[in-house]
Amino acid sequence: MLTRRGVEFDTIEYLKNPPSRAELEKIAAMLEGPIADLVRKDKRFSELGLKADAYAERGAVLDLLVKHPELMQRPIVVRGRRAVIARPAEKLLALFE
């Protein structure tokens, strides 16, 4: 979608270069919606024996993502002072309004 709009962007390979807690804090501050949305509640989440209720608060979410960056919801697109979890891709449109 970004390419079709002619938008240049940088891709960050978060598993090769995981974001620091400070970077996660910055991203979290730009997102609308619950902080828990940053966490993927997928097979890996279950394998780790985690419970969604334990990851509703900012500190718990950030601690988890620093320890297990593979659980970060993606893609996250940042534009200016705003960010969205672009799943589905149509959520990107909010950054261009």
N, C-alpha and C positions, 0 to 999 in steps of 0.2 A: 504494500500500500504506500509506504514512504517513497519507494523508488518510482512508482507510477506518478506520484505528486511532484517528483523532481527534488525531493528533500534529501540533502546530504546527511549522513548519519555515521556514527562510530558504533561498531559492535564490540562489546566487552565480553570476553569469554570468561564468565564468572567462575567456572570450575577451575580454569587454569590460573586465574588471578582473582580469588574471592575478594569481595568488598570488605573493607574494614568495618568495625562497628560505627565509626564516625561517618563513613560513606553510607551505611545503611540508615543511620539516623537522618542524614540529609535527604535521602530518597523518601523515607517514611514521612517526613515533614511536608513533602510536596504532594503526596498522594491524598486523594479524598477517599472516604470510606474507612471501614474498620481496619486496624493494623493487622488483624488476623488474616486478612485477604492476602498478605504477603507470603503466607505459608501454604505450600502445596500439601494437601492432605491425601497423598497418593500411597502407592504400595510401600515405598521407602518409609514414609511416615508411620505406617502400620508395622513394618518390620522392626522399627526402633521402639515399638511399644508405646508410642506417644498418644495422648488424648487431646483432641481439639480444644476442650474446655481449658486446658492448661496454657494455651497460647492465644489468649484474647487480650492480654496486656502488653503494652509496648516493650517493656524490659524483657519479658519472657520471649517474645517474638525475636527481638534483636539478638538475645543470647543464643537462641536456637539457630538462627541463620548464620551467626559467626561460627558456630560449631559444626553445622551441617548446611553449607551453602547450596547443596543439591536440592534442598527443600524450598528454595526461594521460587516463588511464583514468577513466571516469565512468559513473554518478554515484558520488561519494564522500559517504557520510553519516557525520556525526560526532554522537555522543551521549555527553555527559560526557567521559570520558577514553579512549573507544574510537571507532574508525572502521572502516568496511567499504567496500570497493568493491562497490556493490550491483548487480552484474551476475553472475548473474541476480538479480532483485529479492528472491528468497527469502533471500539472504544478509543482508538487513536483520534477519531474525528473530534473529540472533545478538546484536544490540544490545538486545533486549528480554528476554533470558534472565536 
